[in-house]
Amino acid sequence: MEEFKLFDAEYKFLDIIWRLEPINSTELTKVCREKLGWKKPTTYTMLRKLAERGLLKNENATVTTLVKREQVQKYESEVLLEKSFDNSLPAFLAAFLKDKRLSRQEAEEIKKMIEEAAQ
């Protein structure tokens, strides 16, 4: 399992880039100031840090991600399942659905995903 462990601030930063990429680094500093309250040096430090980890690149002042949102979500969900539920998807679903109501459409979507995964 490839490691995409992110702190909350890193995820929020990548989320901005995922939504806006490709984005000019100067424009990114403006968006981060507005959305995250970050100063320019903070944004550039985060850019450098995540580029060093191979998660994004800043080339010719254009920032793009090198990992997809889905890759990070998959990694984080697998870590949660392993850490908190002993790799038991039924245990996770039982905990998640406790005291929740699903719409008929949500239940059908989940049922379809399960059927496709079981083939």
Helices and strands as residue ranges (DSSP letters): H 8-20, E 23-24, H 25-36, H 40-52, E 56-59, E 62-65, H 69-85, H 89-97, H 104-117
